[in-house]
Amino acid sequence: MSIANQTLEMAKSIADSIDIDTYKKFQENPTMNDEYWEIRDYLNEAREQIGALYVYTLKIESPELSRGMIVGLPEDVPNFSIGEECTVPPEQVRLAYEGETFYTDVIDDPNYGNYFTVGAPIIDENGEVIEYIGIDMSTKTLNSIGDEVVKSSMSTFIFNVGIVLILVLTFLLIQNWYKKELKKAVGDTEQTYQDEFRTLIHSVKSIRHDFSNHIQVVHGLLELNHYEQAAAYVKSMKKEVQFVDSTFHVESPALLVLLQTKWVAAQNNQISVDFEVHKDQFEEVKTTDLIKILSNLIDNAMDATMALPNEDRKLKVVCKKDGSTYYFEVENTGPTIPDDHREQIFQHGFSTKKAKEKTRGYGLAIVKEIVENYGGDISIESANEITRFIVKIPV
């Protein structure tokens, strides 16, 4: 079944991208808590994107029994009970109990019509299956698309392939640049490049994996003559395409690496990002110092946004040269920094966070030391849940 195989790939992608830590917290207390709603919103977004009847997590209790845990539906739609027994056929439940993927034949249900179900395991960092992602796909939806949008849908598919090629080319260019720069680096400089490049490789792999899944989804929808949904799916990738187009013109290779890496991290945490980078190499600042300044400020900003709901998480980074001064600004939404903390926050080890969490103080102290070594200064503006760090370095 080609349709089932394509849907199974979607289930694998959703399972790979789910927040494992959040889901494990829900498993410890399977109620309609914060973790439940976070996972439910994620599953509902996936359901809307692929046009499925339902996207849900599935608990396999025995070779014969499965239970639905979280079903992705809008908040204003009545949902299924947590732990409600599912109608997945016994043959597929046995496969899931053994840790395998599965898909069913078309099921004729008097309430939901004709549909089929696929399932893929959710695997944690230890390689253990902690639950399953289930997708119910209506055959009626898949067969209701006309032929008049074939031409436009095929062009979007080709465009999608082109984006993947651009990403591969970008990776090769960065890899070649890195090899040259690495020969010049020693000591701390060498270690900094290695750390950033390892992060970049992970980010590029993540982007490549995501776009591979995107292509499979679009291909499957086109193969099913599901052209309107294919066009809608490609349209949903607009932000990613815009980012690739904007960062491809960044002149500084170090900034290109850094922005791509941080963009992927921001997307993984549902943070809206805006980069404004002027055409300049910023060569008066050492590459490693530039990376340390912006990396620490961006990490600090992303960390602060996590206190807000997904839709309110915003980050803006500005890198520009005005006359004889470099300006690096990082702005984020998040809790306002109290006046009495604005000097202390640059001290080594100081943090407004709990002791068990990662501190911000060390990163900001490093930034302050680097900036002052160049005769520059760093300041903070924080009000109305918007915080901006401004770095000025004379050229």
C-alpha positions in Angstrom: 0.0 0.0 0.0 1.8 3.1 -1.3 -0.6 5.4 0.6 -0.1 3.6 3.9 3.7 3.7 3.5 3.7 7.5 2.8 1.5 8.0 5.9 3.8 5.8 7.9 6.7 8.1 7.0 4.7 11.0 8.3 4.1 9.1 11.6 7.8 8.4 11.9 8.6 12.1 11.4 6.1 13.2 14.0 7.5 10.6 16.4 11.0 11.8 15.8 10.1 15.5 16.4 8.0 15.1 19.6 9.4 16.6 22.8 10.5 13.4 24.7 11.1 15.2 28.0 7.7 16.8 28.0 6.0 13.5 27.1 7.7 11.6 29.8 6.5 14.2 32.3 3.0 13.6 31.1 3.4 9.9 31.5 4.3 10.4 35.1 1.0 12.2 35.7 -1.4 11.3 32.7 -3.9 14.1 33.3 -4.9 17.3 31.4 -1.8 19.2 32.7 0.5 21.6 31.0 2.5 18.8 29.3 -0.8 17.3 28.0 -1.8 20.6 26.3 1.7 21.1 24.9 1.7 17.7 23.3 -1.9 18.0 22.2 -1.2 21.3 20.4 1.8 19.7 18.6 -0.3 16.7 17.5 -3.1 19.0 16.3 -0.7 21.1 14.3 0.6 17.9 12.6 -2.9 16.7 12.0 -3.9 19.9 10.3 -0.7 20.0 8.2 -1.1 16.5 6.8 -4.9 16.5 6.6 -5.4 13.5 8.8 -8.6 12.4 10.6 -6.7 12.0 13.9 -3.1 12.1 15.1 -2.6 10.7 18.6 -0.3 8.9 21.0 -1.0 5.2 21.6 -0.1 3.2 24.7 0.4 -0.5 24.1 -0.5 -2.3 27.3 -0.4 -5.9 26.0 -0.4 -7.8 22.7 -4.2 -7.4 22.6 -4.9 -4.0 24.2 -4.0 -0.4 23.2 -5.2 2.9 24.6 -5.3 6.4 23.2 -3.6 8.9 25.5 -3.4 12.3 23.8 -5.5 13.1 20.6 -4.4 16.1 18.6 -7.6 18.3 18.3 -8.3 22.1 18.8 -8.8 23.2 22.3 -12.4 24.0 21.7 -13.2 20.5 20.4 -14.3 17.9 22.9 -11.5 15.3 23.1 -11.3 11.6 23.9 -10.7 10.5 27.4 -7.1 9.8 28.4 -6.5 6.1 28.3 -9.6 5.3 26.3 -9.4 1.8 24.6 -8.6 2.0 20.9 -10.0 0.0 18.0 -6.6 -0.8 16.5 -7.0 -4.4 15.2 -5.2 -7.1 17.3 -2.8 -8.0 14.6 -1.4 -4.5 14.5 -1.4 -4.2 18.3 0.8 -7.3 18.5 3.3 -5.7 16.0 3.4 -2.5 18.2 3.9 -4.6 21.3 7.0 -6.0 19.7 8.3 -2.5 18.8 7.4 -2.6 15.1 5.7 -0.1 12.9 2.3 -1.1 11.5 -0.6 -0.1 9.2 -4.0 -1.5 8.8 -6.3 -2.3 5.9 -9.1 0.1 5.2 -11.5 0.1 8.1 -15.3 0.6 7.5 -16.5 2.5 10.6 -20.2 3.6 10.9 -19.1 6.8 12.8 -15.9 7.9 10.9 -16.4 6.3 7.5 -13.6 4.5 5.7 -10.1 5.1 7.1 -6.8 3.3 7.7 -4.4 3.5 10.7 -0.6 3.6 10.8 1.6 3.6 13.9 5.3 4.4 14.6 7.2 4.1 17.9 8.3 7.1 19.9 11.9 6.3 21.0 13.7 8.1 23.8 17.4 8.9 24.0 18.1 5.4 25.4 16.6 3.7 22.4 13.5 2.6 24.4 10.0 2.7 22.9 7.9 4.9 25.3 4.7 5.1 23.3 3.4 5.1 19.7 2.2 7.8 17.3 -1.0 6.8 15.6 -2.5 8.4 12.5 -6.0 7.7 11.2 -6.3 8.8 7.6 -9.7 9.1 5.9 -9.8 7.6 2.4 -12.6 10.0 1.5 -10.3 13.0 2.0 -7.5 11.5 -0.1 -9.8 10.9 -3.1 -11.6 14.2 -3.2 -9.1 16.3 -5.2 -9.6 17.5 -8.8 -7.0 17.8 -11.6 -7.0 21.5 -12.3 -4.2 22.3 -9.8 -1.7 19.7 -11.1 0.6 22.1 -12.9 1.0 24.5 -9.9 1.4 21.6 -7.4 4.2 20.0 -9.5 6.0 23.3 -9.6 5.9 23.6 -5.8 7.3 20.1 -5.6 10.2 21.0 -7.9 10.8 24.2 -5.9 11.0 22.1 -2.7 13.7 19.9 -4.3 15.6 23.0 -5.2 15.6 24.2 -1.6 17.2 20.9 -0.5 19.9 21.4 -3.2 20.6 24.9 -1.9 21.0 23.5 1.7 23.4 20.8 0.5 25.4 23.4 -1.5 25.5 25.7 1.6 26.8 22.8 3.7 29.6 22.1 1.2 30.6 25.7 1.0 30.7 26.0 4.8 32.6 22.8 5.1 35.3 24.1 2.7 35.5 27.4 4.5 35.8 25.6 7.8 38.7 23.5 6.7 40.7 26.6 5.6 39.9 28.4 8.8 40.7 25.5 11.0 44.3 25.5 9.8 44.8 29.0 11.2 43.2 28.3 14.5 45.1 27.2 17.7 44.2 26.8 21.4 40.8 28.3 22.3 40.2 29.4 18.7 40.5 25.9 17.4 38.1 24.5 20.1 35.6 27.2 19.4 35.4 26.3 15.7 35.2 22.6 16.4 32.2 23.2 18.8 30.4 25.4 16.4 31.0 23.1 13.4 29.8 20.0 15.3 26.6 22.0 16.1 26.3 23.0 12.5 26.6 19.4 11.3 23.8 18.4 13.7 21.7 21.3 12.4 22.2 20.5 8.7 21.4 16.9 9.4 18.2 18.0 11.1 17.3 20.3 8.2 18.1 17.6 5.7 16.0 15.1 7.6 13.0 17.5 7.8 13.2 18.4 4.1 13.4 14.7 3.2 10.2 14.1 5.1 8.7 17.2 3.5 9.5 15.7 0.0 8.1 12.4 0.9 4.8 14.0 2.1 4.5 16.1 -1.0 5.3 13.2 -3.2 2.7 11.0 -1.4 0.0 13.7 -1.7 0.8 14.2 -5.4 0.8 10.5 -6.0 -2.7 10.4 -4.5 -3.8 13.3 -6.7 -4.1 15.3 -3.5 -3.0 18.5 -5.1 -4.6 21.2 -2.9 -3.2 19.7 0.2 0.3 19.5 -1.5 0.1 23.2 -2.3 -1.0 24.0 1.2 1.8 21.9 2.7 4.5 23.7 0.6 3.0 27.1 1.5 3.4 26.2 5.2 7.2 25.9 4.6 7.4 29.6 3.6 9.2 30.7 6.7 11.9 28.1 6.2 12.4 29.1 2.6 12.6 32.8 3.5 15.2 32.1 6.1 17.4 30.1 3.6 17.1 33.0 1.1 18.0 35.7 3.7 21.0 33.9 5.4 22.4 32.9 2.0 23.5 36.5 1.5 25.3 36.9 4.8 28.9 37.9 4.0 30.6 36.7 7.1 31.0 32.8 7.0 31.1 32.7 10.8 27.8 34.5 11.0 26.3 32.3 8.4 27.2 29.2 10.5 26.0 30.7 13.7 22.6 32.0 12.4 21.8 28.7 10.7 22.6 26.8 13.9 20.6 29.1 16.1 17.7 29.2 13.7 17.3 25.5 13.8 17.4 25.6 17.7 14.8 28.3 17.7 12.4 26.4 15.4 12.7 23.3 17.6 11.5 25.5 20.5 8.7 27.2 18.5 10.5 30.6 18.7 9.8 33.1 15.9 13.1 34.6 14.6 14.0 37.7 12.7 17.6 38.3 11.5 18.8 41.7 10.3 22.4 41.4 9.1 24.0 44.2 7.1 26.5 43.3 4.4 29.8 43.5 6.3 32.5 41.0 7.3 32.8 42.5 10.8 36.5 41.7 10.3 37.7 44.1 13.1 36.4 41.5 15.6 38.0 38.1 15.7 35.8 35.4 14.4 35.9 33.4 17.6 35.0 36.5 19.6 32.1 37.3 17.3 30.8 33.8 17.7 31.1 34.0 21.5 29.4 37.3 21.8 26.4 36.5 19.6 26.1 32.8 20.6 25.9 33.6 24.3 23.5 36.5 23.8 21.2 34.5 21.5 21.2 31.5 23.8 20.4 33.7 26.7 17.5 35.3 24.7 16.1 32.0 23.6 16.2 30.7 27.2 14.2 33.8 28.3 11.5 33.3 25.7 10.8 29.8 27.1 8.9 31.4 30.0 6.1 32.4 27.5 3.5 30.5 25.5 4.7 29.3 22.0 2.8 32.1 20.2 4.6 34.8 22.2 8.1 33.6 21.8 10.0 36.1 19.6 13.7 36.7 18.9 15.4 39.4 16.8 19.1 39.7 16.0 20.6 42.8 14.4 24.3 43.0 13.2 25.2 46.3 11.5 27.9 48.9 11.1 27.1 52.5 11.6 30.0 54.9 10.8 32.9 53.7 13.0 30.9 51.5 15.3 29.7 47.9 15.1 26.2 47.3 16.6 25.1 43.9 17.7 21.6 43.8 19.2 19.6 40.8 20.5 16.0 41.3 21.4 13.6 38.8 22.9 10.2 38.5 24.5 10.2 37.2 28.1 10.2 38.3 31.7 11.4 41.9 32.3 14.8 42.0 34.0 14.5 44.0 37.3 16.6 47.2 37.7 18.6 45.8 40.6 19.7 42.8 38.4 20.9 44.7 35.4 24.5 45.1 36.7 24.6 41.8 38.6 23.6 39.8 35.6 27.1 40.3 34.1 28.8 38.9 37.1 30.3 35.3 36.9 27.8 32.8 38.2 24.9 35.2 38.8 21.6 33.9 37.6 17.9 34.7 38.1 17.1 31.1 37.5 16.8 28.2 39.9 20.1 26.6 41.0 19.2 23.2 39.3 18.9 24.9 35.9 21.5 26.2 33.6 22.8 29.6 34.6 23.0 32.6 32.3 25.5 34.6 34.3 28.6 32.9 32.9 27.7 33.5 29.3 26.9 37.2 29.8 30.1 37.7 31.9 32.1 36.3 29.0 30.4 38.6 26.6 31.1 41.7 28.8 34.8 40.8 29.1 35.2 40.3 25.3 33.3 43.6 24.5 35.4 45.6 27.0 38.6 44.1 25.5 37.7 45.9 22.3 36.9 49.1 24.1 33.2 48.7 23.6 30.3 48.5 26.0 27.1 46.4 26.5 23.8 47.7 27.8 20.3 46.4 28.6 16.9 47.7 27.9 14.1 45.7 29.5 10.4 46.7 29.9 7.0 45.4 29.1 8.3 41.8 28.7 10.7 42.9 26.0 14.5 42.7 26.7 17.2 44.0 24.4 21.0 43.6 24.8 23.0 46.2 22.8 26.7 45.8 22.1 28.7 48.6 20.7 32.3 48.1 19.5 34.3 50.9 18.0 36.1 50.0 14.7 
